[in-house]
């Protein structure tokens, strides 16, 4: 990639959206480590108050995106905190002596991208930045398994029993809103799909998105950055082509979802912990578990990523001098799950 930004040009920004665990952070990490000299910055948003994704990105250690160019906005959703959090973060990056040539924005997995795209029309930043493109990352395996679709037979039975029933599926709405804003769809985790699965997921994407949008299949978020950056979409000027379930609402909330943190002491058997996490996720229909563990006898901390009952783990970076050898796990689920029962299941 070569730099094309001049002193008077708008700085291009790429919004990376997608549901919890789709692979957004993996995608960004690959972009950062393959920047080819372009100065990048990242704004990463977490639904909860613990910044796991920002920690992962800061661990890249690449000159193109130093740690002070990675801004973490936790405990909220960018689509709801534009004035308080997003605009100041963007202005801070643009004010640097060497401002970024391209800014990557990772939304939380529960964020609606359209309000964020709209924010680029705010007078404070409208002349300085543009949305180069909205990249929607789709978890192919979760979509193929019907994670975001209704059980139509069960819904029909409920409506037959109660004709006045007002039904909405918060997972499906978020998933569809993220697709409806897309300029490019990344169908991730393709290694977990059969040919028939991939065909069904592609058909579902095509059915949801009302315009022609290219779908790129990948695994572990590995995509040539030139495919992602430089789309020139100017999405903030193309809002009508990006319908949303919430267009008629003045504002929205995330009351359908809840999150909390489990503190966990150093563990002697990492596999036993992973087994407990899988069991807890299945028993309580947890959407996402992510965080770090300390394993006895291991100098590196263990990064744990769970989507539903599917888990991956890898040793990441060494514990820093003075850093407590303990673990923190962020748990995200639909409102109403039993925090005490989930915590007890994880801690064993």
C-alpha positions as CSV (number, residue, x, y, z in Angstrom):
1,X,0.0,0.0,0.0
2,X,1.2,3.5,-0.8
3,X,0.2,6.7,0.8
4,X,-2.2,8.9,-1.2
5,X,-3.3,11.3,1.6
6,X,-2.4,15.0,1.2
7,X,-2.6,17.8,3.7
8,X,-6.0,18.9,2.3
9,X,-7.6,15.5,1.6
10,X,-10.1,13.9,3.9
11,X,-8.6,11.1,5.9
12,X,-10.2,7.8,4.9
13,X,-11.8,5.8,7.7
14,X,-12.9,2.1,7.4
15,X,-15.6,0.9,9.8
16,X,-15.3,-2.7,10.6
17,X,-18.5,-4.2,12.0
18,X,-19.9,-7.6,12.6
19,X,-21.5,-9.6,15.4
20,X,-19.8,-10.8,18.5
21,X,-16.9,-13.2,17.7
22,X,-17.1,-12.8,13.9
23,X,-13.4,-12.1,13.6
24,X,-13.1,-8.3,13.5
25,X,-10.1,-8.1,15.7
26,X,-8.3,-10.8,13.8
27,X,-9.0,-9.0,10.5
28,X,-7.6,-5.7,11.9
29,X,-4.5,-7.4,13.3
30,X,-3.8,-8.8,9.9
31,X,-4.2,-5.3,8.3
32,X,-1.9,-3.8,10.9
33,X,0.9,-6.3,10.3
34,X,0.7,-5.9,6.6
35,X,0.4,-2.0,6.4
36,X,3.4,-1.7,4.0
37,X,4.4,1.7,5.4
38,X,1.1,3.4,5.6
39,X,0.5,5.2,8.9
40,X,-2.6,3.7,10.5
41,X,-4.7,4.3,13.6
42,X,-7.4,2.3,15.3
43,X,-10.4,3.1,17.4
44,X,-11.7,0.0,19.0
45,X,-15.0,-0.2,20.9
46,X,-16.0,-2.7,23.5
47,X,-19.6,-3.4,24.7
48,X,-18.3,-4.1,28.2
49,X,-15.9,-2.2,30.4
50,X,-12.8,-4.4,29.9
51,X,-10.8,-3.8,26.7
52,X,-9.8,-7.2,25.4
53,X,-9.7,-6.4,21.7
54,X,-7.5,-3.3,22.2
55,X,-5.1,-5.3,24.2
56,X,-4.8,-7.8,21.4
57,X,-4.2,-5.1,18.8
58,X,-1.6,-3.4,21.0
59,X,0.2,-6.7,21.1
60,X,0.9,-6.4,17.3
61,X,4.0,-4.3,18.0
62,X,4.1,-2.8,14.4
63,X,5.7,0.5,13.6
64,X,2.9,1.5,11.3
65,X,0.5,1.6,14.2
66,X,2.2,2.4,17.6
67,X,0.3,1.8,20.8
68,X,-0.7,5.5,21.2
69,X,-2.4,5.3,17.8
70,X,-4.8,2.6,19.2
71,X,-7.6,4.2,21.1
72,X,-9.9,2.1,23.3
73,X,-13.5,3.1,24.0
74,X,-15.0,0.7,26.5
75,X,-18.2,0.5,28.4
76,X,-20.6,1.6,25.7
77,X,-21.4,1.4,22.0
78,X,-20.0,3.9,19.5
79,X,-23.4,4.1,17.9
80,X,-24.8,5.5,21.2
81,X,-21.8,7.7,22.3
82,X,-20.8,9.6,19.2
83,X,-20.6,13.0,20.8
84,X,-19.1,12.0,24.1
85,X,-16.6,9.4,22.9
86,X,-16.1,9.0,19.2
87,X,-15.8,12.6,18.0
88,X,-13.1,13.5,20.6
89,X,-11.2,10.2,19.9
90,X,-11.2,11.0,16.2
91,X,-10.1,14.6,16.8
92,X,-7.3,13.5,19.0
93,X,-5.9,11.2,16.3
94,X,-6.2,14.0,13.7
95,X,-4.4,16.4,15.9
96,X,-1.2,14.3,16.2
97,X,2.0,15.7,14.7
98,X,2.0,12.9,12.3
99,X,-1.7,12.1,11.8
100,X,-2.8,8.7,10.5
101,X,-3.2,8.2,6.8
102,X,-6.0,5.8,7.3
103,X,-8.2,5.2,10.4
104,X,-9.7,1.8,11.2
105,X,-12.7,1.7,13.5
106,X,-13.8,-1.6,15.1
107,X,-17.3,-1.4,16.5
108,X,-18.5,-3.6,19.3
109,X,-20.2,-6.8,18.2
110,X,-23.6,-5.3,19.2
111,X,-23.2,-1.9,17.5
112,X,-25.4,-0.7,14.7
113,X,-23.1,0.8,12.1
114,X,-25.5,3.3,10.5
115,X,-25.5,5.9,13.4
116,X,-21.7,5.8,13.3
117,X,-21.7,6.4,9.5
118,X,-24.1,9.4,10.1
119,X,-21.7,10.9,12.6
120,X,-19.2,11.6,9.7
121,X,-21.6,14.4,8.7
122,X,-21.1,16.2,12.0
123,X,-19.7,19.7,11.3
124,X,-16.7,19.2,13.6
125,X,-15.3,16.4,11.4
126,X,-17.2,16.5,8.1
127,X,-14.5,18.3,6.2
128,X,-11.7,16.2,7.6
129,X,-12.7,12.6,7.4
130,X,-14.8,10.3,5.2
131,X,-16.0,6.7,5.4
132,X,-13.9,4.9,2.9
133,X,-16.1,1.8,3.4
134,X,-18.1,-0.3,5.9
135,X,-16.7,-3.8,6.2
136,X,-19.1,-6.3,7.7
137,X,-17.4,-9.5,9.0
138,X,-19.8,-12.5,9.1
139,X,-19.2,-15.6,11.3
140,X,-19.9,-18.2,8.6
141,X,-20.2,-21.1,11.0
142,X,-22.6,-19.3,13.4
143,X,-24.7,-18.1,10.5
144,X,-24.9,-21.5,8.9
145,X,-26.0,-22.9,12.3
146,X,-29.0,-20.5,12.3
147,X,-27.7,-18.4,15.2
148,X,-29.3,-15.3,13.9
149,X,-32.5,-16.8,12.5
150,X,-35.8,-17.5,14.3
151,X,-37.2,-20.9,14.9
152,X,-40.1,-20.3,12.5
153,X,-42.2,-23.3,13.6
154,X,-41.9,-22.3,17.3
155,X,-42.7,-18.7,16.4
156,X,-45.8,-19.8,14.5
157,X,-47.0,-21.8,17.5
158,X,-46.5,-18.8,19.8
159,X,-48.5,-16.5,17.5
160,X,-51.3,-19.1,17.1
161,X,-51.6,-19.2,20.9
162,X,-51.4,-15.4,21.2
163,X,-52.3,-13.4,18.1
164,X,-51.3,-10.2,19.8
165,X,-47.7,-11.3,20.3
166,X,-45.2,-8.7,19.2
167,X,-42.1,-10.5,18.3
168,X,-38.6,-9.3,17.6
169,X,-35.3,-11.1,17.6
170,X,-32.5,-8.8,18.8
171,X,-29.7,-11.0,17.5
172,X,-31.3,-11.1,14.0
173,X,-31.9,-7.3,14.0
174,X,-28.3,-6.5,14.9
175,X,-27.0,-9.0,12.4
176,X,-29.2,-7.6,9.6
177,X,-28.4,-4.0,10.4
178,X,-24.7,-4.7,10.2
179,X,-25.2,-6.3,6.8
180,X,-27.4,-3.6,5.5
181,X,-24.7,-1.0,5.9
182,X,-22.0,-3.0,4.2
183,X,-19.8,-2.0,1.3
184,X,-18.0,-5.3,1.5
185,X,-18.8,-8.5,3.4
186,X,-16.1,-10.7,4.7
187,X,-17.4,-14.3,5.1
188,X,-15.0,-15.5,7.8
189,X,-14.3,-18.9,9.2
190,X,-14.8,-20.5,5.8
191,X,-12.7,-23.5,7.0
192,X,-15.7,-24.5,9.2
193,X,-18.2,-24.5,6.3
194,X,-19.1,-27.2,3.8
195,X,-19.8,-26.2,0.3
196,X,-23.5,-26.4,0.9
197,X,-23.2,-24.3,4.1
198,X,-21.3,-21.6,2.3
199,X,-23.9,-21.5,-0.5
200,X,-26.7,-21.1,2.0
201,X,-24.9,-18.3,3.9
202,X,-24.2,-16.5,0.7
203,X,-27.8,-16.8,-0.3
204,X,-28.9,-15.4,3.1
205,X,-26.5,-12.4,2.8
206,X,-27.8,-11.7,-0.7
207,X,-31.4,-11.9,0.5
208,X,-30.7,-9.4,3.4
209,X,-28.6,-6.8,1.5
210,X,-30.8,-4.9,-1.0
211,X,-27.9,-3.9,-3.3
212,X,-24.9,-5.6,-4.9
213,X,-22.2,-6.1,-2.4
214,X,-19.1,-8.2,-2.9
215,X,-18.6,-11.2,-0.5
216,X,-15.0,-12.3,0.1
217,X,-14.5,-15.7,1.8
218,X,-11.6,-16.0,4.2
219,X,-10.4,-17.8,7.4
220,X,-9.0,-16.3,10.5
221,X,-9.5,-12.8,9.1
222,X,-6.7,-13.1,6.5
223,X,-7.5,-10.7,3.7
224,X,-5.2,-8.6,1.5
225,X,-5.5,-5.1,3.0
226,X,-5.7,-3.7,-0.5
227,X,-9.1,-5.5,-0.8
228,X,-10.3,-3.7,2.3
229,X,-8.8,-0.2,2.1
230,X,-9.4,2.3,-0.7
231,X,-13.0,1.5,-1.5
232,X,-13.8,5.2,-1.8
233,X,-17.4,4.6,-0.8
234,X,-18.0,8.0,1.0
235,X,-20.7,6.1,2.9
236,X,-21.8,9.2,4.9
237,X,-23.1,10.6,1.6
238,X,-25.0,7.4,0.7
239,X,-27.2,6.8,3.8
240,X,-30.4,6.0,1.9
241,X,-28.8,2.9,0.4
242,X,-28.2,1.6,3.9
243,X,-31.6,0.9,5.5
244,X,-31.9,0.0,9.2
245,X,-34.4,-1.6,11.5
246,X,-34.1,1.6,13.6
247,X,-34.4,4.3,11.0
248,X,-37.7,5.5,12.5
249,X,-36.3,5.7,16.0
250,X,-34.7,8.8,17.4
251,X,-32.4,6.6,19.5
252,X,-31.9,3.0,20.4
253,X,-30.6,1.0,23.3
254,X,-28.9,-2.3,24.0
255,X,-31.2,-3.4,26.8
256,X,-31.6,-6.9,25.2
257,X,-28.0,-7.7,26.1
258,X,-25.9,-7.9,29.3
259,X,-22.2,-8.3,30.1
260,X,-20.0,-8.9,33.2
261,X,-16.4,-9.9,34.0
262,X,-15.3,-13.0,35.8
263,X,-12.0,-12.7,37.7
264,X,-10.2,-16.0,37.7
265,X,-7.0,-17.0,39.6
266,X,-4.0,-18.7,38.1
267,X,-5.0,-22.1,36.8
268,X,-3.1,-25.4,36.7
269,X,-5.0,-27.0,33.9
270,X,-6.0,-24.8,31.0
271,X,-7.9,-27.6,29.2
272,X,-10.1,-28.1,32.3
273,X,-11.0,-24.3,32.3
274,X,-11.9,-24.4,28.6
275,X,-14.1,-27.4,29.2
276,X,-15.9,-25.5,31.9
277,X,-16.3,-22.5,29.7
278,X,-17.8,-24.6,26.9
279,X,-20.2,-26.2,29.4
280,X,-21.3,-22.8,30.8
281,X,-21.8,-21.4,27.3
282,X,-24.0,-24.3,26.3
283,X,-26.0,-24.4,29.6
284,X,-26.7,-20.7,29.7
285,X,-26.8,-19.8,25.9
286,X,-23.9,-17.4,26.3
287,X,-23.1,-15.4,23.1
288,X,-19.5,-14.6,23.8
289,X,-16.7,-15.3,26.3
290,X,-13.3,-13.7,25.7
291,X,-10.3,-12.7,27.8
292,X,-7.0,-14.0,29.3
293,X,-5.9,-16.7,31.7
294,X,-2.8,-17.3,33.7
295,X,-1.6,-20.9,33.5
296,X,0.8,-22.3,36.2
297,X,4.3,-22.8,34.8
298,X,3.7,-20.7,31.7
299,X,5.4,-17.3,31.2
300,X,2.8,-16.2,28.6
301,X,-0.8,-15.4,29.2
302,X,-3.4,-17.5,27.4
303,X,-5.8,-15.6,25.1
304,X,-9.3,-17.3,25.1
305,X,-11.9,-16.6,22.5
306,X,-15.3,-18.2,22.6
307,X,-18.4,-17.8,20.3
308,X,-21.2,-19.9,21.7
309,X,-19.6,-23.2,22.6
310,X,-16.8,-22.9,20.1
311,X,-13.5,-21.9,21.7
312,X,-10.0,-21.1,20.5
313,X,-7.0,-20.4,22.7
314,X,-3.4,-19.5,22.2
315,X,-0.5,-18.2,24.4
316,X,0.0,-14.6,23.5
317,X,2.4,-12.2,25.3
318,X,4.5,-12.6,28.5
319,X,3.2,-11.2,31.7
320,X,4.7,-7.7,32.3
321,X,6.9,-7.0,35.4
322,X,4.5,-6.4,38.3
323,X,1.5,-7.6,36.4
324,X,-0.8,-9.8,38.5
325,X,-0.8,-13.4,37.3
326,X,-4.5,-13.8,37.1
327,X,-7.2,-13.9,34.5
328,X,-10.2,-11.9,33.4
329,X,-13.0,-13.2,31.2
330,X,-15.7,-11.0,29.6
331,X,-19.1,-12.8,29.4
332,X,-21.8,-11.4,27.0
333,X,-25.3,-12.8,26.7
334,X,-28.9,-11.9,26.2
335,X,-30.5,-10.1,29.1
336,X,-31.7,-12.3,31.9
337,X,-29.0,-14.9,32.1
338,X,-28.0,-15.9,35.7
339,X,-24.7,-14.2,36.4
340,X,-24.1,-16.2,39.6
341,X,-24.7,-19.5,38.0
342,X,-22.5,-18.6,35.0
343,X,-19.7,-17.5,37.4
344,X,-20.0,-20.6,39.5
345,X,-19.8,-22.8,36.3
346,X,-16.7,-21.0,35.1
347,X,-14.9,-21.1,38.4
348,X,-15.8,-24.7,39.0
